[in-house]
Amino acid sequence: MSKSIFYHAGCPVCVSAEHDILNLVQDVEVVNIGTDRTRISDAQKAGVLSVPALVTPNGNVLHINFGASMEDVIG
């Protein structure tokens, strides 16, 4: 992976974190798994346990300001 990926579910906590991340990190892909459900498996494979979360190019998962567990997102 060459850039960071920010996963979120579209809730107010996630959107607020998205704005902060975009101001801090260059070359970041934003994935709203609330609307693009095909990316849920990518997030899970990367180790995302809750959203919002930032996956770094090194594969580290940074869980940010708990908004929802992946189980809640999946429904």
Secondary structure as UniProt FT lines:
FT   STRAND          4..8
FT   HELIX           12..24
FT   STRAND          28..32
FT   TURN            33..35
FT   HELIX           37..39
FT   HELIX           40..46
FT   STRAND          50..55
FT   TURN            57..58
FT   STRAND          61..69
FT   HELIX           70..74
//
